[in-house]
Amino acid sequence: MATPQTPYDAVLHAARDVTKLESALDAEMLGSALLGSVYSIAETDRDTAVREFVTGFLAATARRRIAAATTIRQVFAALVPTAEGAERVRPGSQAPTWAGQLGRVHLTGSWAYGDVYGDQTSYLATFAYDDAAGGPEHALVALIDHNIGITKDIFVGGPAERILDQVRQMCADDELTWFRTEDPSRLRGEVARHLSVTDDLTELPGEGSLATDRALVGARLALLPTAADPTGPAEVEPLSAAERTDLVRRFLAAPEAARFGLDSVDGPELASLHFCLSLLLDHSASFPDADPMRWSPAVSGLFLLDWVHRRAVLDMDDAAMLPRVLRAWARYASRQRGLPEAAATRTDEAIEEMVPEFARLYSTGERRSPATAAVAQLMADGVDPDDPAALDAWIEANRHRLADDGA
């Protein structure tokens, strides 16, 4: 067979057996997988790229009359109804019996589950075709990662009852997870809002069915009710200076501070203590939720093994103090949020295991940003950053090295 001449020809070739599928669900999953290749290679605004591809495909294949072509056109129109020309697509004369059920589904239930730390939330919705001939009841699962602010993975599959039972059992067996029924409008809002961020990523998460199931997930989400407030949750404001001061004061009076000997710190160590606390609060403010009480093994790792090395210059007292302050703060935060003791213990143990790697990264400086490395060198050379004349002289003397380092 000759090599397909256009991307549209390639899609038609890949969909040549679509009429042999057993259900509308099978056809929608095939169509979504084909559009996933468009989604995955787009450099930005992937959702728009898919819509524009479907618009072009429908225009280019408008005169194709073979059953496979008319059927995959109908599949794409059901998956991406906002594409130009989708509303004009009609079933072919040789359409499969299930073709009339494409996209004709209704919600049968919606739930949410996640970890008690707040690192990740998964949303689960189940759908059934209006006519059983369309295919079996199936489930949509979307994983939102709150630490990076994206919908990290999505999945559509079945049987729906089996997936729901597995999730329920998993949460029942793990005290560090929760499970609840969810308002479908909230499910739609949260998944869609985070998916819009994912759509604009220059590089997609490496594993999972994000690309192949994206079009089908979008079509299912569009069937759910919208929230009363379409703008979504208000952006969380960072703590004010007065609020930070009050929070630190309450922490230092708490039993967790005493447990790690932070209530009696004095002398030169006191400055390090308050500097470390400011770093914890600055890191929390870098997240979309800006919650200073949300600490977990994952968040602690992001802070201790990455963020702090890129964003701060620590002296030896600071480096010695920081893991201890983090352990105390994480325990305090866990108690404030009412998390199980097992959650606090797991975070504490994780931080303790990170200390050797934190110390190594501190000593090598390998994760410092160019700007942070330059400030560290400036301080090592005994230059006062608050002395403009001394700072200018140091920059002039080190201009070539700074340029080489990219600072």
Sequence and secondary structure as in RCSB ss.txt:
>XXXX:A:sequence
MATPQTPYDAVLHAARDVTKLESALDAEMLGSALLGSVYSIAETDRDTAVREFVTGFLAATARRRIAAATTIRQV
FAALVPTAEGAERVRPGSQAPTWAGQLGRVHLTGSWAYGDVYGDQTSYLATFAYDDAAGGPEHALVALIDHNIGI
TKDIFVGGPAERILDQVRQMCADDELTWFRTEDPSRLRGEVARHLSVTDDLTELPGEGSLATDRALVGARLALLP
TAADPTGPAEVEPLSAAERTDLVRRFLAAPEAARFGLDSVDGPELASLHFCLSLLLDHSASFPDADPMRWSPAVS
GLFLLDWVHRRAVLDMDDAAMLPRVLRAWARYASRQRGLPEAAATRTDEAIEEMVPEFARLYSTGERRSPATAAV
AQLMADGVDPDDPAALDAWIEANRHRLADDGA
>XXXX:A:secstr
    SSHHHHHHHHTTTGGGSSSHHHHHHHHHHHHHHHHHH SS HHHHHHHHHHHHHHHTTT  SHHHHHHHHH
HHHH TTSTTGGG    TT  TTGGGTT EEEEEEEEEEETTSSEEEEEEEEEESSGGG   EEEEEEEETTTTE
EEEEEEES HHHHHHHHHHHHHT TTEEEEE  HHHHHHHHHHHHHHHHT SS  SSSSHHHHHHHHHHHHTTS 
  SSTT S       HHHHHHHHHHHHTSHHHHHTT TT  THHHHHHHHHHHHHHHHHHTSTT  TT   HHHH
HHIIIIIHHHH    HHHHHHHHHHHHHHHHHHHHHHT  HHHHHHHHHHHHHHHHHHHHHHHH TT  HHHHHH
HHHHHTT  TT HHHHHHHHHHTHHHHHHHT 
